[in-house]
Amino acid sequence: MRRKPHSERDQLELFRALPGDLAPRDARDLMAYPFFSLAKTKRIVPINFRAGAIAIRVEAVPEHGVATIWDADVLIWAASQIVEARDAGLKTSRLMAATPYEILTFVGRGTSARDYDRLKAGLDRLQSTTVLKSIRQPAEWRRHRFSWINEWKETADANGRPFGLELCLPDWFYAGVIDDALVLMIDRAYFDLTGGLERWLYRLVRKHGGRQDGGWSFDLVHLHAKSGILSPLKHFAYDVRQIVQRQTLPGYQLVLTRDPNGAERLNFAPAPVDPLTARPAPPRSRSKFGGQPVNQLVLSGTATLVLSRTQSSCYRGPESSLRACFSALSSRSSFTNQKSFGFLLTGQAGNRIAGDWQPRAVNPPCRQKPYRCFTAANAYDSRFQSSGAAA
């Protein structure tokens, strides 16, 4: 008599969600690559991305479409639960149980029947979306295909009334979360971002910028390819300019400049913080993160200005250069309107990044002929001119 094969669920111990308001954490790999659709409408077209030895292809079924960046909130919740339990010395598992209420309130959503239905639709997309990738793969496993959720089900009591959810995470995602070096804490205000591009851009900036005062930069052509978005480059560039104008990414300031060759580049660095209200940043482990931030235009672990397998589109600026640009936001105290700030981005932006630019007392701030001039609300009070990084 043949035995009935055991399912994956039978071999895993159930991990029940922890109560309380946990710190949100995200997986670094998911922050760096185009795994999710950024559109609110259904996307059927696969996402293809290649950079050197890294190849990613995300496919979907027509019934559900590609999992969206809002669906990825469930994975942020799962990562936060696993890290919190691990740090508390509790046993974790890929098989997780929670109520829809716990998940929805963690990611800042409502708890109406419509919100519950949207959560279930998101779980369907996470399960039906398949990912073929070559990241963090041993030599003998060149490619790996998986779904964001292996399976999920809605549980019910003896009377048939639903009271919870169970979901099973894939090995690749779970292994990355358990490894502390592959998880980053994110700002809870991330869940308030309503645009898909805004959310993706925050995750990318948080992953690459971190708390390094010198900041990082990407040219828009590379950003467009890295986003996996379907819109053409000119529409993508316009949307990025709107985000820069609004300055909506929590904890970071954005500046658009032009390279000497005319290429448009997005520069970002941690925003100044109020020293009276800011919470101290947690200490960083030197053993796992490779010591202190790199100096000058050299990436950690590389010998040139070229980011591994992405050519020359991303580099870290010197610590004293981007600070000169961003310090202008908090150093001027003679604005006619204390509730806004403005500054100019001229054709000589490359020289400013090199450290030759100096703040100029111009009143009003947009008197010169600008390449790009914008204002953003909620300027930092000139009494607090700290350039410390946001937590």
VEXROKE-568860 format. One record per residue (C-alpha): residue number from 1; residue in one letter; y, x, z. Coordinates in steps of 0.1 Angstrom, whole numbers, plus 2048, in hexadecimal, padded with zeros to 3 digits. Last residue first. Layout:
<recs>
<pos NUM	code A	yy Y	xx X	zz Z>
...
</recs>
This chain:
<recs>
<pos 391	code A	yy A38	xx 8A7	zz 86E>
<pos 390	code A	yy A58	xx 8AD	zz 85B>
<pos 389	code A	yy A63	xx 8D0	zz 856>
<pos 388	code G	yy A80	xx 8E0	zz 868>
<pos 387	code S	yy AA1	xx 8E4	zz 855>
<pos 386	code S	yy AB7	xx 8DA	zz 872>
<pos 385	code Q	yy ADB	xx 8D1	zz 86A>
<pos 384	code F	yy ADF	xx 8B6	zz 885>
<pos 383	code R	yy B04	xx 8AE	zz 88A>
<pos 382	code S	yy B07	xx 8A8	zz 865>
<pos 381	code D	yy AF4	xx 887	zz 869>
<pos 380	code Y	yy AD8	xx 885	zz 84F>
<pos 379	code A	yy ADF	xx 86F	zz 832>
<pos 378	code N	yy AD0	xx 84C	zz 833>
<pos 377	code A	yy AD6	xx 842	zz 80F>
<pos 376	code A	yy AD1	xx 857	zz 7F1>
<pos 375	code T	yy AEA	xx 861	zz 7D6>
<pos 374	code F	yy AE4	xx 870	zz 7B4>
<pos 373	code C	yy AF2	xx 888	zz 79B>
<pos 372	code R	yy ADF	xx 896	zz 77E>
<pos 371	code Y	yy AEA	xx 8AF	zz 764>
<pos 370	code P	yy B0C	xx 8AC	zz 774>
<pos 369	code K	yy B30	xx 8B2	zz 768>
<pos 368	code Q	yy B42	xx 8BB	zz 788>
<pos 367	code R	yy B53	xx 8A2	zz 79E>
<pos 366	code C	yy B33	xx 893	zz 7AC>
<pos 365	code P	yy B38	xx 89D	zz 7D1>
<pos 364	code P	yy B59	xx 88C	zz 7D5>
<pos 363	code N	yy B64	xx 8A3	zz 7E3>
<pos 362	code V	yy B55	xx 8C5	zz 7D9>
<pos 361	code A	yy B50	xx 8E0	zz 7F4>
<pos 360	code R	yy B36	xx 8F6	zz 7E2>
<pos 359	code P	yy B14	xx 8FE	zz 7EF>
<pos 358	code Q	yy B08	xx 920	zz 7E2>
<pos 357	code W	yy AEF	xx 926	zz 7C6>
<pos 356	code D	yy AE3	xx 949	zz 7BF>
<pos 355	code G	yy AC2	xx 945	zz 7D2>
<pos 354	code A	yy AA9	xx 945	zz 7B5>
<pos 353	code I	yy AA7	xx 91F	zz 7B8>
<pos 352	code R	yy ACD	xx 91E	zz 7B2>
<pos 351	code N	yy AC9	xx 933	zz 793>
<pos 350	code G	yy AAF	xx 91B	zz 785>
<pos 349	code A	yy AC7	xx 8FE	zz 78B>
<pos 348	code Q	yy AE1	xx 90D	zz 774>
<pos 347	code G	yy AE1	xx 8EE	zz 75D>
<pos 346	code T	yy AEF	xx 8DA	zz 77A>
<pos 345	code L	yy AE0	xx 8C5	zz 796>
<pos 344	code L	yy AFD	xx 8B9	zz 7AA>
<pos 343	code F	yy AFF	xx 8AB	zz 7CD>
<pos 342	code G	yy B02	xx 88A	zz 7DF>
<pos 341	code F	yy B00	xx 87C	zz 802>
<pos 340	code S	yy B02	xx 859	zz 810>
<pos 339	code K	yy B09	xx 847	zz 831>
<pos 338	code Q	yy B26	xx 85F	zz 83A>
<pos 337	code N	yy B3A	xx 853	zz 81D>
<pos 336	code T	yy B58	xx 869	zz 815>
<pos 335	code F	yy B42	xx 887	zz 81B>
<pos 334	code S	yy B52	xx 8A4	zz 82E>
<pos 333	code S	yy B34	xx 8AE	zz 844>
<pos 332	code R	yy B20	xx 8C1	zz 82A>
<pos 331	code S	yy B03	xx 8D4	zz 839>
<pos 330	code S	yy AE8	xx 8BA	zz 839>
<pos 329	code L	yy AE1	xx 8B4	zz 815>
<pos 328	code A	yy AED	xx 8D6	zz 80B>
<pos 327	code S	yy AD0	xx 8E4	zz 81F>
<pos 326	code F	yy AB8	xx 8D7	zz 803>
<pos 325	code C	yy AC6	xx 8EE	zz 7E9>
<pos 324	code A	yy AC8	xx 90D	zz 7FF>
<pos 323	code R	yy AA6	xx 905	zz 80E>
<pos 322	code L	yy A98	xx 907	zz 7EB>
<pos 321	code S	yy AA1	xx 92C	zz 7EB>
<pos 320	code S	yy A9B	xx 93B	zz 80D>
<pos 319	code E	yy A76	xx 935	zz 810>
<pos 318	code P	yy A6F	xx 942	zz 7ED>
<pos 317	code G	yy A61	xx 927	zz 7D6>
<pos 316	code R	yy A3D	xx 91D	zz 7D5>
<pos 315	code Y	yy A2E	xx 919	zz 7B2>
<pos 314	code C	yy A21	xx 8FE	zz 79B>
<pos 313	code S	yy A22	xx 8FC	zz 775>
<pos 312	code S	yy A17	xx 920	zz 76D>
<pos 311	code Q	yy 9F3	xx 91A	zz 763>
<pos 310	code T	yy 9DF	xx 8FF	zz 775>
<pos 309	code R	yy 9BE	xx 912	zz 779>
<pos 308	code S	yy 9C9	xx 924	zz 799>
<pos 307	code L	yy 9EE	xx 921	zz 79C>
<pos 306	code V	yy 9FF	xx 93D	zz 789>
<pos 305	code L	yy A1C	xx 951	zz 79A>
<pos 304	code T	yy A05	xx 96E	zz 79F>
<pos 303	code A	yy 9EE	xx 97D	zz 7B9>
<pos 302	code T	yy 9DD	xx 95D	zz 7C6>
<pos 301	code G	yy 9CE	xx 955	zz 7E7>
<pos 300	code S	yy 9ED	xx 942	zz 7F4>
<pos 299	code L	yy A05	xx 93E	zz 7D8>
<pos 298	code V	yy A1F	xx 958	zz 7D1>
<pos 297	code L	yy A44	xx 951	zz 7C9>
<pos 296	code Q	yy A52	xx 95F	zz 7EA>
<pos 295	code N	yy A3E	xx 95D	zz 80A>
<pos 294	code V	yy A1E	xx 94A	zz 811>
<pos 293	code P	yy A1C	xx 932	zz 82E>
<pos 292	code Q	yy A0D	xx 940	zz 84E>
<pos 291	code G	yy 9E8	xx 946	zz 854>
<pos 290	code G	yy 9CB	xx 93D	zz 83C>
<pos 289	code F	yy 9C8	xx 918	zz 844>
<pos 288	code K	yy 9A7	xx 91A	zz 857>
<pos 287	code S	yy 9AB	xx 939	zz 86C>
<pos 286	code R	yy 9D0	xx 935	zz 871>
<pos 285	code S	yy 9CD	xx 913	zz 881>
<pos 284	code R	yy 9EE	xx 900	zz 881>
<pos 283	code P	yy 9FF	xx 8F4	zz 8A1>
<pos 282	code P	yy A09	xx 8CF	zz 8A2>
<pos 281	code A	yy A2D	xx 8C8	zz 896>
<pos 280	code P	yy A46	xx 8C0	zz 8B2>
<pos 279	code R	yy A53	xx 89C	zz 8B1>
<pos 278	code A	yy A75	xx 897	zz 8A2>
<pos 277	code T	yy A8E	xx 882	zz 8B5>
<pos 276	code L	yy AA7	xx 89A	zz 8C3>
<pos 275	code P	yy AA1	xx 8B5	zz 8A8>
<pos 274	code D	yy AAA	xx 89C	zz 88C>
<pos 273	code V	yy A95	xx 8A7	zz 86F>
<pos 272	code P	yy A9E	xx 8B8	zz 84E>
<pos 271	code A	yy A87	xx 8AE	zz 832>
<pos 270	code P	yy A68	xx 8C3	zz 828>
<pos 269	code A	yy A6B	xx 8D1	zz 805>
<pos 268	code F	yy A68	xx 8C5	zz 7E1>
<pos 267	code N	yy A72	xx 8D1	zz 7BF>
<pos 266	code L	yy A6B	xx 8BD	zz 7A0>
<pos 265	code R	yy A70	xx 8D1	zz 77F>
<pos 264	code E	yy A7F	xx 8C7	zz 75E>
<pos 263	code A	yy A78	xx 8E1	zz 742>
<pos 262	code G	yy A97	xx 8EF	zz 732>
<pos 261	code N	yy A8B	xx 912	zz 72C>
<pos 260	code P	yy AA1	xx 91F	zz 749>
<pos 259	code D	yy A8F	xx 906	zz 75F>
<pos 258	code R	yy AA0	xx 8E5	zz 767>
<pos 257	code T	yy AA4	xx 8D5	zz 789>
<pos 256	code L	yy A9A	xx 8B5	zz 79A>
<pos 255	code V	yy A9C	xx 8B4	zz 7C0>
<pos 254	code L	yy A85	xx 8A3	zz 7D9>
<pos 253	code Q	yy A87	xx 8A1	zz 7FF>
<pos 252	code Y	yy A69	xx 89B	zz 815>
<pos 251	code G	yy A5F	xx 88B	zz 836>
<pos 250	code P	yy A59	xx 868	zz 828>
<pos 249	code L	yy A5C	xx 866	zz 802>
<pos 248	code T	yy A77	xx 84D	zz 7FA>
<pos 247	code Q	yy A93	xx 864	zz 7ED>
<pos 246	code R	yy AA2	xx 847	zz 7D8>
<pos 245	code Q	yy AB0	xx 85F	zz 7BD>
<pos 244	code V	yy A90	xx 874	zz 7BD>
<pos 243	code I	yy A7B	xx 855	zz 7B9>
<pos 242	code Q	yy A90	xx 849	zz 79C>
<pos 241	code R	yy A8E	xx 86B	zz 78C>
<pos 240	code V	yy A68	xx 869	zz 78F>
<pos 239	code D	yy A68	xx 847	zz 77D>
<pos 238	code Y	yy A7C	xx 856	zz 761>
<pos 237	code A	yy A65	xx 873	zz 75D>
<pos 236	code F	yy A47	xx 85C	zz 75B>
<pos 235	code H	yy A58	xx 847	zz 740>
<pos 234	code K	yy A60	xx 867	zz 72C>
<pos 233	code L	yy A3C	xx 874	zz 731>
<pos 232	code P	yy A2B	xx 856	zz 723>
<pos 231	code S	yy A1B	xx 83B	zz 73A>
<pos 230	code L	yy 9F5	xx 83E	zz 740>
<pos 229	code I	yy 9F6	xx 850	zz 762>
<pos 228	code G	yy 9DD	xx 86B	zz 769>
<pos 227	code S	yy 9F5	xx 87A	zz 783>
<pos 226	code K	yy 9ED	xx 89E	zz 77B>
<pos 225	code A	yy 9F7	xx 89B	zz 757>
<pos 224	code H	yy A19	xx 88D	zz 760>
<pos 223	code L	yy A1E	xx 8A6	zz 77C>
<pos 222	code H	yy A16	xx 8C2	zz 763>
<pos 221	code V	yy A31	xx 8B6	zz 74B>
<pos 220	code L	yy A49	xx 8AF	zz 768>
<pos 219	code D	yy A4A	xx 8D4	zz 773>
<pos 218	code F	yy A3D	xx 8D8	zz 796>
<pos 217	code S	yy A4F	xx 8E7	zz 7B5>
<pos 216	code W	yy A47	xx 8F2	zz 7D8>
<pos 215	code G	yy A5A	xx 8F5	zz 7F9>
<pos 214	code G	yy A69	xx 913	zz 80B>
<pos 213	code D	yy A67	xx 901	zz 82C>
<pos 212	code Q	yy A41	xx 8FF	zz 82B>
<pos 211	code R	yy A37	xx 8E0	zz 840>
<pos 210	code G	yy A1E	xx 8D2	zz 826>
<pos 209	code G	yy A2C	xx 8D7	zz 803>
<pos 208	code H	yy A0C	xx 8D7	zz 7EF>
<pos 207	code K	yy 9F8	xx 8BB	zz 800>
<pos 206	code R	yy A16	xx 8A7	zz 80C>
<pos 205	code V	yy A27	xx 8A9	zz 7EA>
<pos 204	code L	yy A07	xx 89D	zz 7D8>
<pos 203	code R	yy A02	xx 881	zz 7F1>
<pos 202	code Y	yy A26	xx 877	zz 7EF>
<pos 201	code L	yy A25	xx 877	zz 7C9>
<pos 200	code W	yy A07	xx 861	zz 7C8>
<pos 199	code R	yy A17	xx 848	zz 7DF>
<pos 198	code E	yy A38	xx 848	zz 7CB>
<pos 197	code L	yy A25	xx 845	zz 7AA>
<pos 196	code G	yy A13	xx 826	zz 7B7>
<pos 195	code G	yy A33	xx 816	zz 7C4>
<pos 194	code T	yy A34	xx 802	zz 7E4>
<pos 193	code L	yy A38	xx 81E	zz 7FE>
<pos 192	code D	yy A34	xx 80E	zz 820>
<pos 191	code F	yy A11	xx 81D	zz 825>
<pos 190	code Y	yy A20	xx 840	zz 822>
<pos 189	code A	yy A36	xx 838	zz 840>
<pos 188	code R	yy A18	xx 842	zz 855>
<pos 187	code D	yy A1F	xx 866	zz 84C>
<pos 186	code I	yy A00	xx 879	zz 842>
<pos 185	code M	yy 9E8	xx 890	zz 855>
<pos 184	code L	yy 9D5	xx 8A7	zz 83F>
<pos 183	code V	yy 9AF	xx 8AB	zz 83A>
<pos 182	code L	yy 99C	xx 8C6	zz 827>
<pos 181	code A	yy 9A0	xx 8E2	zz 841>
<pos 180	code D	yy 990	xx 8CB	zz 85B>
<pos 179	code D	yy 96F	xx 8C9	zz 849>
<pos 178	code I	yy 961	xx 8A7	zz 853>
<pos 177	code V	yy 978	xx 897	zz 83A>
<pos 176	code G	yy 96B	xx 8AC	zz 81D>
<pos 175	code A	yy 947	xx 8A5	zz 826>
<pos 174	code Y	yy 94D	xx 880	zz 828>
<pos 173	code F	yy 95D	xx 87F	zz 805>
<pos 172	code W	yy 941	xx 892	zz 7F5>
<pos 171	code D	yy 925	xx 87F	zz 807>
<pos 170	code P	yy 931	xx 85D	zz 7FB>
<pos 169	code L	yy 93D	xx 843	zz 815>
<pos 168	code C	yy 929	xx 824	zz 81F>
<pos 167	code L	yy 93B	xx 804	zz 829>
<pos 166	code E	yy 935	xx 7E9	zz 843>
<pos 165	code L	yy 94D	xx 7CC	zz 847>
<pos 164	code G	yy 953	xx 7B3	zz 863>
<pos 163	code F	yy 954	xx 791	zz 872>
<pos 162	code P	yy 948	xx 779	zz 857>
<pos 161	code R	yy 93C	xx 757	zz 865>
<pos 160	code G	yy 918	xx 750	zz 85B>
<pos 159	code N	yy 90E	xx 73F	zz 87C>
<pos 158	code A	yy 8FA	xx 75D	zz 888>
<pos 157	code D	yy 918	xx 774	zz 882>
<pos 156	code A	yy 923	xx 783	zz 861>
<pos 155	code T	yy 925	xx 7A5	zz 850>
<pos 154	code E	yy 937	xx 7AC	zz 82F>
<pos 153	code K	yy 927	xx 7C7	zz 81B>
<pos 152	code W	yy 930	xx 7E9	zz 80C>
<pos 151	code E	yy 91F	xx 802	zz 7F6>
<pos 150	code N	yy 922	xx 826	zz 7EA>
<pos 149	code I	yy 948	xx 825	zz 7EF>
<pos 148	code W	yy 95E	xx 83D	zz 7DC>
<pos 147	code S	yy 944	xx 83F	zz 7C0>
<pos 146	code F	yy 931	xx 85E	zz 7B6>
<pos 145	code R	yy 92B	xx 876	zz 799>
<pos 144	code H	yy 928	xx 89C	zz 7A0>
<pos 143	code R	yy 92A	xx 8B8	zz 787>
<pos 142	code R	yy 921	xx 8DD	zz 787>
<pos 141	code W	yy 908	xx 8DA	zz 7A3>
<pos 140	code E	yy 8F6	xx 8FC	zz 7A3>
<pos 139	code A	yy 917	xx 90F	zz 7A7>
<pos 138	code P	yy 921	xx 8FA	zz 7C6>
<pos 137	code Q	yy 93A	xx 8DF	zz 7C0>
<pos 136	code R	yy 95B	xx 8DC	zz 7D2>
<pos 135	code I	yy 96C	xx 8CC	zz 7B4>
<pos 134	code S	yy 958	xx 8C6	zz 794>
<pos 133	code K	yy 95D	xx 8A0	zz 790>
<pos 132	code L	yy 94E	xx 880	zz 782>
<pos 131	code V	yy 95C	xx 863	zz 795>
<pos 130	code T	yy 94F	xx 83F	zz 793>
<pos 129	code T	yy 963	xx 820	zz 79B>
<pos 128	code S	yy 94C	xx 802	zz 7A4>
<pos 127	code Q	yy 94C	xx 809	zz 7CA>
<pos 126	code L	yy 972	xx 80F	zz 7CE>
<pos 125	code R	yy 97A	xx 7F2	zz 7B7>
<pos 124	code D	yy 964	xx 7DA	zz 7CC>
<pos 123	code L	yy 973	xx 7E7	zz 7EC>
<pos 122	code G	yy 996	xx 7E0	zz 7DD>
<pos 121	code A	yy 98B	xx 7BC	zz 7D5>
<pos 120	code K	yy 980	xx 7B8	zz 7F9>
<pos 119	code L	yy 9A1	xx 7C5	zz 806>
<pos 118	code R	yy 9B4	xx 7AD	zz 7EE>
<pos 117	code D	yy 9A0	xx 790	zz 7FB>
<pos 116	code Y	yy 9A8	xx 799	zz 81F>
<pos 115	code D	yy 9CD	xx 79C	zz 816>
<pos 114	code R	yy 9CC	xx 779	zz 806>
<pos 113	code A	yy 9BB	xx 76B	zz 825>
<pos 112	code S	yy 9D8	xx 778	zz 839>
<pos 111	code T	yy 9D7	xx 798	zz 84D>
<pos 110	code G	yy 9F5	xx 7AB	zz 840>
<pos 109	code R	yy 9F6	xx 7CF	zz 837>
<pos 108	code G	yy A00	xx 7EF	zz 84A>
<pos 107	code V	yy 9E2	xx 805	zz 842>
<pos 106	code F	yy 9D5	xx 803	zz 865>
<pos 105	code T	yy 9DB	xx 7DD	zz 867>
<pos 104	code L	yy 9C6	xx 7D7	zz 848>
<pos 103	code I	yy 9A9	xx 7ED	zz 853>
<pos 102	code E	yy 9A6	xx 7DF	zz 876>
<pos 101	code Y	yy 9AA	xx 7BB	zz 86A>
<pos 100	code P	yy 98F	xx 7C0	zz 850>
<pos 99	code T	yy 977	xx 7C7	zz 86D>
<pos 98	code A	yy 966	xx 7E8	zz 86F>
<pos 97	code A	yy 944	xx 7F9	zz 869>
<pos 96	code M	yy 93E	xx 81B	zz 85A>
<pos 95	code L	yy 920	xx 82C	zz 84A>
<pos 94	code R	yy 92A	xx 84F	zz 841>
<pos 93	code S	yy 925	xx 859	zz 866>
<pos 92	code T	yy 937	xx 867	zz 884>
<pos 91	code K	yy 92B	xx 872	zz 8A6>
<pos 90	code L	yy 946	xx 874	zz 8C0>
<pos 89	code G	yy 955	xx 894	zz 8CD>
<pos 88	code A	yy 978	xx 886	zz 8CE>
<pos 87	code D	yy 983	xx 89C	zz 8B1>
<pos 86	code R	yy 966	xx 88E	zz 89D>
<pos 85	code A	yy 96F	xx 86B	zz 8A5>
<pos 84	code E	yy 994	xx 870	zz 89A>
<pos 83	code V	yy 989	xx 882	zz 87B>
<pos 82	code I	yy 971	xx 866	zz 871>
<pos 81	code Q	yy 989	xx 84A	zz 878>
<pos 80	code S	yy 9A6	xx 85A	zz 865>
<pos 79	code A	yy 990	xx 862	zz 847>
<pos 78	code A	yy 984	xx 83D	zz 846>
<pos 77	code W	yy 9A8	xx 830	zz 848>
<pos 76	code I	yy 9B3	xx 848	zz 82C>
<pos 75	code L	yy 995	xx 83C	zz 818>
<pos 74	code V	yy 99F	xx 818	zz 81C>
<pos 73	code D	yy 9C2	xx 821	zz 812>
<pos 72	code A	yy 9B3	xx 82D	zz 7F1>
<pos 71	code D	yy 9B3	xx 809	zz 7E5>
<pos 70	code W	yy 9D9	xx 80C	zz 7E3>
<pos 69	code I	yy 9D5	xx 82A	zz 7CD>
<pos 68	code T	yy 9C1	xx 814	zz 7B5>
<pos 67	code A	yy 99C	xx 813	zz 7AE>
<pos 66	code V	yy 996	xx 811	zz 789>
<pos 65	code G	yy 98F	xx 7EE	zz 77A>
<pos 64	code H	yy 97C	xx 7D2	zz 78A>
<pos 63	code E	yy 969	xx 7BE	zz 76F>
<pos 62	code P	yy 970	xx 7D8	zz 754>
<pos 61	code V	yy 95B	xx 7F2	zz 766>
<pos 60	code A	yy 96C	xx 813	zz 770>
<pos 59	code E	yy 96C	xx 838	zz 767>
<pos 58	code V	yy 97D	xx 856	zz 777>
<pos 57	code R	yy 978	xx 877	zz 766>
<pos 56	code I	yy 981	xx 898	zz 778>
<pos 55	code A	yy 97D	xx 8BC	zz 76C>
<pos 54	code I	yy 987	xx 8DB	zz 77F>
<pos 53	code A	yy 97C	xx 8FC	zz 76F>
<pos 52	code G	yy 99F	xx 900	zz 75F>
<pos 51	code A	yy 9B3	xx 8E1	zz 764>
<pos 50	code R	yy 9A4	xx 8C1	zz 756>
<pos 49	code F	yy 9AC	xx 89D	zz 75D>
<pos 48	code N	yy 99F	xx 87D	zz 74E>
<pos 47	code I	yy 9A5	xx 85B	zz 75C>
<pos 46	code P	yy 992	xx 83F	zz 74B>
<pos 45	code V	yy 9A3	xx 822	zz 73A>
<pos 44	code I	yy 99A	xx 801	zz 74D>
<pos 43	code R	yy 9BA	xx 7FE	zz 762>
<pos 42	code K	yy 9C1	xx 7DD	zz 773>
<pos 41	code T	yy 9E6	xx 7D7	zz 77B>
<pos 40	code K	yy 9F5	xx 7E6	zz 79A>
<pos 39	code A	yy 9F7	xx 808	zz 78A>
<pos 38	code L	yy 9F1	xx 82A	zz 79A>
<pos 37	code S	yy 9CC	xx 82C	zz 791>
<pos 36	code F	yy 9B9	xx 843	zz 7A7>
<pos 35	code F	yy 9A7	xx 865	zz 7A6>
<pos 34	code P	yy 9C4	xx 87A	zz 797>
<pos 33	code Y	yy 9C1	xx 89A	zz 7AC>
<pos 32	code A	yy 9D3	xx 8AA	zz 7C9>
<pos 31	code M	yy 9D4	xx 88F	zz 7E4>
<pos 30	code L	yy 9AF	xx 885	zz 7E0>
<pos 29	code D	yy 9A5	xx 8AA	zz 7E5>
<pos 28	code R	yy 9BA	xx 8AC	zz 804>
<pos 27	code A	yy 9A9	xx 88F	zz 816>
<pos 26	code D	yy 9C2	xx 879	zz 828>
<pos 25	code R	yy 9C9	xx 874	zz 84D>
<pos 24	code P	yy 9DB	xx 857	zz 85F>
<pos 23	code A	yy 9E0	xx 85C	zz 885>
<pos 22	code L	yy 9CC	xx 841	zz 897>
<pos 21	code D	yy 9DB	xx 822	zz 8A7>
<pos 20	code G	yy 9BF	xx 815	zz 8BD>
<pos 19	code P	yy 99B	xx 80B	zz 8BA>
<pos 18	code L	yy 980	xx 821	zz 8AB>
<pos 17	code A	yy 96C	xx 814	zz 88D>
<pos 16	code R	yy 946	xx 811	zz 892>
<pos 15	code F	yy 930	xx 82C	zz 884>
<pos 14	code L	yy 90D	xx 81F	zz 87A>
<pos 13	code E	yy 8F2	xx 839	zz 879>
<pos 12	code L	yy 8E5	xx 841	zz 856>
<pos 11	code Q	yy 8C2	xx 841	zz 848>
<pos 10	code D	yy 8BF	xx 81B	zz 844>
<pos 9	code R	yy 8E0	xx 819	zz 831>
<pos 8	code E	yy 8D3	xx 832	zz 817>
<pos 7	code S	yy 8B7	xx 81A	zz 810>
<pos 6	code H	yy 893	xx 820	zz 81A>
<pos 5	code P	yy 878	xx 81D	zz 800>
<pos 4	code K	yy 85F	xx 801	zz 806>
<pos 3	code R	yy 83D	xx 811	zz 80E>
<pos 2	code R	yy 821	xx 80F	zz 7F5>
<pos 1	code M	yy 800	xx 800	zz 800>
</recs>
